[in-house]
């Protein structure tokens, strides 16, 4: 397995989970009649998920953390 595999697995799983979690958590606090608050929530959750996913993906790319099954050649 190459380093991109470790980056991809970590980035996709962390980003998707964090984005969905922040959206769901934020929906309890906002007023649905205010479209600016909803736009701000989606933007903030997207940026947070991408930045955190990038950082953890790069770290995992170098440290290769995780017990992924080895591919047969």
Secondary structure as the mmCIF struct_conf table of DSSP 4:
data_model
#
loop_
_struct_conf.conf_type_id
_struct_conf.id
_struct_conf.beg_label_comp_id
_struct_conf.beg_label_asym_id
_struct_conf.beg_label_seq_id
_struct_conf.end_label_comp_id
_struct_conf.end_label_asym_id
_struct_conf.end_label_seq_id
HELX_RH_AL_P HELX_RH_AL_P1 UNK A 3 UNK A 27
TURN_TY1_P TURN_TY1_P1 UNK A 28 UNK A 29
BEND BEND1 UNK A 30 UNK A 30
TURN_TY1_P TURN_TY1_P2 UNK A 32 UNK A 33
HELX_RH_AL_P HELX_RH_AL_P2 UNK A 35 UNK A 63
BEND BEND2 UNK A 66 UNK A 66
HELX_LH_PP_P HELX_LH_PP_P1 UNK A 68 UNK A 72
#
